[in-house]
């Protein structure tokens, strides 16, 4: 389960940027649907990993942007619920343009 290592890195990254005497109250993430990171295990791991850190008790908000791509054959922009979805023209030659990101979008402190 690589979500545990993603969560450890996330908590470490935020904790390194926030002074030790500051309490983090909220962390907002974008986890694209094509990123390969599952959000349920991320949520489960977050409270466990954050315990005893400046993120202890913080709320984790996760937005899940959809996958997007551009067909190399016809040039259409397509929604991609997964990596196996073809373009409407039938082509599977799709350049990904969105939905692969895992990034912190906001950190709120008290």
N, C-alpha and C positions, 0 to 999 in steps of 0.2 A: 504494500500500500504506500505509494509515493506521496499520497496526500499528507501523511505524517511529516515527512521531510519538508514538504512545501510549507506546512504550518509552522514547523520549527524555524525555518528560514524567515518566514513572514514575521513572526513574533520577535526574533532576534533583530531583524532589520529595523522594525519600528522602535524597539527598546534602545537600540544604539543611537537613534536620532532624537530621542526624547530625554531630557534631563532626568536623573534618577528620582528627584523629588516631585516629578509631575506624573499625575495619574491619567492614563489613557482611558477615555470613556467609550469611544467608538472607533472602529476601523471599517472602512468601506473598501470593498474589492470589486474588480471586474474579473470574472472568470468566463472566458469565451467558451461557447458550447463545443468548439472544436479543439480546445486546449488539451484535452486528455485528462483534465483534473476534475474529479467528481466533487460536487459541492457538499453533499451529505457527510462524507467522512471529514471534509475540511471543517465543517461546523462542529462535528463531534470532537475532533482533535483540538480545536481552538481553546476551549475552556481548560482542557487538561494541560496544554503546553503553556498557556498564559498564566497559570496558577503560580503565585509567588513572584511575578514580574510586575512591571508598571502597567501591564495590560490586564492584570487580574480583574475580572468583573466587567471588562469592556464588552460592548455589544459588537457583534460581527454582522455587517450587512453585505450581502453578495448580490451583485447584478450579473445576469447571465446573458450577455449579448449573443444574438444568433450568429451562425456561420454565414459568411457571404463570399461570393466568388465571381470571377469574370470568365466566361467561356472563351477559350482560345480559338474555337472554330467560328462561332457566330458573333462573339463580342457582347453577348447578353450578360447583364448582372443577374445573379441567381442567389436565392436563399438556399442555404445548405443545412438541413437538420443533422446531417452526418457527412462523413467524408466519402460515402459511396453513392450519394445522390447525383444522378446525371443532370445535365442541362436539359431544358425543354426540347432542344434539337437532337438530343440523344448522346451528345458527346460527354465524355468523362474527363476531357482535357480542360480542367478548370483551375485557374490561378486563384488561390485563396487571397481574399482582401480584408477579411475580418473574422473574428470569432476565435482566434488562437491565443489571445492575450490573457495573461494572469498579471494583474497589476493593482497596486494600492492607489485608490483614487482620493481618499480622504482619511485623515486621522484627527479625531477630536480629543482634546485634553481638558482637564479641570485644574 
